[in-house]
Amino acid sequence: MNKVIIAIQGIPGSFHHQVAINCFGTEVEIVGYRIFEEVAKCVAKGTCDYGVLAIENSIAGAILPNYELIDRYNLTIKDEYYLPISHNLMCLKGQKIEDLAEVRSHPMALLQCKKFFENYPQIKLVDDVDTASVAKRIREEKIKGIGAIASMTAAQIYNLEVLASDIQTVKNNFTRFIILQKPTLDLGLVKPNKASIKVTVNNEKGILAKLLSHMSGSGLDLSKIQSIPVIEKPWEYSFFIDTEFEDYDAFKTAVTEINSSFGSVKIFGEYQNRK
């Protein structure tokens, strides 16, 4: 029996890697890619079974280009996963924090830990490609005097010493990931209570207000809405919307009514709310 193949952005020890393990276990084959688009391409071509993609952070907000990837490659959201983000300072074993001249990591990780380093003005914070790759480089090249901000999983994989744990300024920090697959009609045994959709509205005055009012009246609770311009139609917009509902049939009826009266709907995924 062939192993299930999971595509992620990043390398072992990254947050995407952690989500893949949490969702699919350790028996799957996890393949890392450099950028998000390569993950989407892999799923679209069928060379992997599923893809793991970060879609929003509780501090930094939505990763809008990743919504566009789902749309462009005609992918479906199978599920979602909320990962608590813990940033940890690590280095080669045998060093102390006073020995560090630089700390490297992804720019967002550095930003989220900036307050911690106010007590260590001798340490220069340097942007790098991502969290786990810095940890890997420190281990492979045996670099002293440089630390990494990464996950505990990365520290374990690359055998680094953790000098300080949970150094992020905001402790209640979560990233929402989505599990991508090729389009499928199989919803499983449990009816969904959440959906991600794209609505391209008609070019009419007050259409967005009417749309939102209609969705609310249909029992749909909007948990996220993001606007993007329709490239080929100046001054017209589409909206990426996450909506939650108790009645799946009411959601399907609302989609039909939106298609007939407000514009067009493309469903990215129907799944269970994991928050």
LOVEX-361152 format. One line per field, with one value per residue (C-alpha): x, y, z. Coordinates in Angstrom, 1 decimal. Layout:
BEGIN
X [X, ...] $
Y [Y, ...] $
Z [Z, ...] $
***
This chain:
BEGIN
X [0.0, 1.4, 2.1, -0.1, 2.0, 1.6, 3.1, 4.2, 6.1, 9.3, 11.5, 11.3, 10.8, 8.7, 5.2, 3.8, 5.7, 4.2, 0.7, 1.2, 2.3, -0.6, -3.2, -1.9, 0.5, 4.1, 3.5, 2.9, 5.5, 6.0, 7.5, 8.8, 8.7, 10.3, 7.2, 3.5, 2.7, 4.8, 2.5, -0.6, 0.9, 1.7, -1.8, -3.3, -1.1, -1.9, 1.7, 0.7, -2.5, -2.9, -1.2, -0.8, -1.1, -1.0, -4.0, -4.1, -2.5, -4.3, -1.8, -0.7, -4.1, -4.9, -2.3, -4.2, -2.0, -2.8, -6.5, -5.6, -3.6, -6.6, -8.7, -6.2, -5.4, -9.0, -8.3, -10.6, -10.3, -10.7, -10.2, -8.6, -6.2, -5.4, -1.8, -0.7, 2.6, 5.4, 8.7, 11.8, 15.4, 17.9, 21.6, 24.4, 24.8, 27.2, 26.4, 24.6, 22.4, 25.3, 27.4, 25.0, 25.8, 22.9, 19.6, 18.1, 14.6, 11.6, 10.8, 7.4, 8.9, 11.4, 8.7, 6.6, 9.5, 11.0, 10.1, 12.0, 15.2, 14.9, 16.8, 19.6, 20.7, 24.0, 22.0, 21.3, 18.1, 18.5, 15.8, 16.1, 14.0, 12.2, 12.4, 13.5, 16.0, 18.1, 18.1, 19.2, 22.0, 23.3, 23.5, 25.0, 27.6, 28.2, 27.8, 28.6, 27.4, 24.2, 20.8, 17.6, 13.9, 12.0, 9.7, 10.5, 10.2, 13.1, 15.2, 14.7, 15.3, 18.5, 19.7, 19.9, 19.9, 16.8, 17.9, 14.4, 11.0, 7.7, 9.4, 6.7, 5.2, 1.6, 1.2, -2.2, -0.9, -2.4, -2.0, -4.8, -3.8, -5.9, -5.6, -5.9, -7.0, -8.2, -11.9, -14.2, -17.8, -17.3, -18.3, -18.0, -20.6, -20.9, -22.4, -20.1, -20.8, -18.2, -17.4, -14.9, -16.3, -15.5, -18.3, -17.9, -20.6, -22.6, -21.6, -24.5, -24.8, -25.0, -24.6, -22.2, -24.5, -27.4, -25.3, -24.1, -27.7, -28.9, -26.3, -27.0, -30.7, -30.0, -28.3, -24.7, -22.2, -19.2, -16.0, -13.8, -14.2, -11.4, -11.8, -9.7, -10.1, -11.2, -8.2, -10.0, -12.8, -11.6, -13.4, -15.2, -14.4, -14.6, -14.7, -13.1, -15.5, -15.4, -18.8, -20.1, -23.7, -25.8, -28.0, -26.1, -29.2, -29.8, -26.2, -26.8, -30.0, -28.2, -25.5, -28.2, -29.9, -26.6, -25.8, -29.2, -29.4, -26.0, -23.3, -21.5, -20.2, -17.2, -17.0, -13.5, -14.4, -17.1, -15.8, -16.0, -15.1, -12.0, -11.7] $
Y [0.0, 3.4, 5.9, 9.1, 12.0, 15.4, 18.6, 21.4, 24.7, 24.4, 21.6, 19.3, 21.3, 24.0, 24.8, 23.3, 20.1, 20.0, 20.4, 17.6, 15.3, 16.4, 15.8, 12.8, 11.0, 9.9, 7.1, 9.5, 10.8, 14.6, 16.5, 20.0, 22.8, 26.2, 28.4, 28.1, 28.0, 24.8, 23.2, 24.2, 22.9, 19.6, 19.0, 20.2, 17.9, 14.9, 14.2, 14.5, 13.6, 16.7, 20.0, 22.0, 25.7, 28.5, 30.9, 33.3, 34.3, 35.6, 38.5, 39.2, 38.5, 36.7, 35.5, 36.8, 35.4, 31.9, 32.4, 33.3, 30.0, 28.0, 29.8, 29.7, 26.0, 25.0, 23.3, 22.3, 22.8, 19.4, 20.6, 23.3, 23.2, 25.8, 25.5, 27.5, 29.2, 28.8, 30.6, 29.4, 30.7, 27.9, 27.5, 25.0, 23.2, 24.6, 28.2, 30.8, 33.7, 36.1, 34.3, 35.2, 38.1, 37.4, 35.7, 34.7, 33.7, 34.5, 38.2, 37.5, 35.4, 38.1, 40.7, 38.6, 38.2, 41.7, 42.6, 39.7, 40.9, 44.4, 42.9, 41.8, 44.9, 43.2, 40.7, 41.7, 40.4, 39.3, 38.3, 34.8, 32.6, 30.7, 29.4, 25.7, 26.3, 28.5, 25.9, 23.3, 25.5, 26.2, 22.4, 21.4, 24.1, 24.1, 27.9, 29.4, 32.9, 32.7, 31.6, 30.7, 31.3, 28.1, 25.4, 22.9, 20.2, 21.9, 22.0, 18.2, 17.4, 19.4, 18.7, 22.3, 23.7, 25.8, 28.9, 30.4, 29.0, 30.8, 34.1, 35.5, 38.8, 37.6, 34.2, 33.5, 33.3, 30.9, 30.2, 28.7, 26.1, 24.5, 21.0, 21.1, 18.5, 18.2, 18.9, 16.2, 15.8, 13.5, 15.4, 12.4, 11.3, 14.6, 17.6, 20.6, 23.7, 26.0, 26.9, 29.0, 30.7, 33.4, 35.7, 37.9, 40.5, 42.3, 45.8, 47.5, 50.2, 48.9, 45.3, 44.3, 45.6, 43.7, 40.5, 40.6, 41.3, 38.3, 36.0, 37.1, 36.6, 33.1, 32.1, 32.5, 33.9, 35.6, 34.8, 36.4, 38.5, 39.8, 41.8, 41.5, 43.4, 41.5, 42.1, 42.0, 44.3, 47.6, 48.7, 45.4, 43.1, 39.5, 38.6, 35.7, 34.7, 32.2, 31.5, 29.4, 27.9, 25.5, 24.4, 23.0, 22.9, 26.7, 27.3, 25.5, 27.5, 30.8, 29.9, 29.2, 32.6, 34.5, 33.0, 34.1, 37.6, 38.9, 37.5, 34.2, 31.9, 29.5, 27.1, 26.5, 24.0, 22.8, 21.3, 21.2, 24.3, 23.3, 26.4] $
Z [0.0, -1.0, 1.7, 1.9, 0.6, 2.4, 0.8, 3.1, 2.8, 4.8, 6.2, 9.2, 12.4, 10.7, 11.9, 8.7, 9.4, 12.9, 11.6, 9.0, 11.9, 14.1, 11.4, 9.6, 12.0, 11.5, 9.0, 6.1, 3.7, 4.2, 1.3, 1.8, -0.8, -0.8, -1.4, -0.9, -4.7, -5.1, -2.5, -4.4, -7.7, -6.1, -4.9, -8.2, -10.2, -8.0, -7.1, -3.4, -1.7, 0.5, 1.2, 4.4, 4.0, 6.6, 5.9, 8.8, 12.1, 15.2, 15.3, 11.7, 10.1, 6.8, 4.3, 1.3, -1.5, -0.2, -0.8, -4.4, -4.8, -3.7, -6.3, -9.2, -8.8, -8.2, -4.9, -2.1, 1.7, 3.3, 6.9, 9.1, 12.1, 14.7, 15.9, 19.0, 18.1, 20.5, 19.7, 21.4, 21.4, 20.7, 19.8, 19.7, 23.0, 25.6, 25.0, 27.1, 25.9, 26.7, 24.1, 21.2, 18.9, 16.5, 16.4, 13.1, 12.1, 9.8, 10.0, 11.6, 14.3, 15.1, 15.2, 17.6, 19.9, 19.8, 23.4, 24.8, 23.2, 24.7, 27.7, 25.4, 23.4, 22.4, 20.2, 16.6, 15.1, 11.5, 9.0, 7.4, 5.2, 7.9, 11.4, 11.1, 8.3, 10.6, 13.3, 10.7, 9.4, 12.9, 13.6, 10.2, 10.1, 13.9, 14.1, 17.4, 18.6, 16.5, 17.8, 16.1, 17.0, 16.1, 17.4, 20.1, 17.4, 15.5, 18.7, 19.1, 15.4, 15.2, 18.7, 19.8, 23.3, 24.2, 26.1, 26.6, 25.7, 24.8, 24.2, 22.0, 23.3, 22.9, 24.5, 22.9, 19.4, 16.9, 13.2, 11.3, 8.7, 6.0, 4.5, 0.7, -1.7, -5.3, -5.6, -4.1, -3.3, -0.3, 2.8, 5.1, 7.6, 9.5, 7.7, 7.6, 9.8, 8.1, 4.6, 2.7, -0.4, -3.0, -4.0, -7.1, -6.7, -9.4, -10.1, -8.4, -5.8, -2.3, -3.4, -0.6, 2.1, 0.6, 0.3, 3.9, 5.1, 3.1, 4.5, 8.0, 7.5, 6.2, 9.5, 8.2, 10.6, 8.8, 10.6, 7.9, 4.8, 2.5, -0.7, -3.8, -7.1, -10.2, -12.4, -15.8, -14.5, -13.0, -9.9, -9.4, -6.5, -5.3, -1.6, 0.1, 2.9, 5.8, 7.1, 10.0, 10.2, 12.2, 9.3, 6.3, 4.1, 4.9, 3.7, 0.4, -0.1, 0.6, -2.0, -4.6, -3.8, -3.9, -7.4, -8.7, -7.1, -6.0, -8.3, -8.5, -5.7, -5.8, -2.9, -1.7, 1.0, 3.3, 6.6, 10.4, 12.4, 14.5, 16.6] $
***
